[in-house]
Amino acid sequence: MVKESILQVRMDTDVFRKAEALYSSMGTSLTEVLRLFTLKSVEENGIPYAMSASVKKNGQRLGIAKGKI
């Protein structure tokens, strides 16, 4: 597969570092996981896991659509 598109994503630095460490411990990278997520989304014609409009975490509502996870 030829890799010719670049995706830039802004996210919380702490979340980024934790994700990088997690995926590194699994023998992969955040970049590869994002690539796999995108491929699975296309394959399933949607988000490849259950989502809801809002999620509660520590008693707070977080807006998924606004990237506030």
Residue, then its C-alpha position, 0 to 999 in steps of 0.5 A: m500500500v502506497k502511503e501518500s496522504i498525511l494526517q495531522v491531529r491536535m490532541d492533549t499532550d498527556v493523552f498523546r504521550k500515554a497513547e504512544a507509551l501504551y502502543s509502544s509496549m504493545g509493539t506498535s505505534l499510535t500512527e499504526v493504530l490510527r491507520l488500522f482504525t481508519l481501515k476498519s472504519v472503511e471496512e465497516n462503513g462506520i465507526p468500528y466500536a459503539m459510541s454514544a452522544s456523551v460519556k460520563k467520566n468521573g461524573q462529568r459529561l464529555g462531548i465526543a463530537k467536540g473531541k473532548i475525551 
